[in-house]
Amino acid sequence: MSSFKPKDIDYIPRYTYNDYVKWEGRWELIEGMAYAMVPSPTIGHQLIGKNILIQLVELQGGMMSFNLDECRIDFDFGQIW
């Protein structure tokens, strides 16, 4: 009985550091696999996010809670703003 092997698995390219140094743009090379890096957010994008957060906190009366799986985080922004 033969084991199942997808045909395209042999065509996944593997790269070396010598390949990496020739590339343009921002890339990561992890165990021979190339990953395009996401650009950092612009200052304008971060300011918009900050303004949205401020409005959400004000709607909550200066308090905001986040539930991250089993961890609850409470912030009291009333003392900051």
Secondary structure, 3 states (H helix, E strand, C coil): CCCCCCHHHHHCCCCCHHHHCCCCCCEEEECCEEEECCCCCCHHHHHHHHHHHHHHHHHCCCEEEEEECCEEEEEEHHHCC
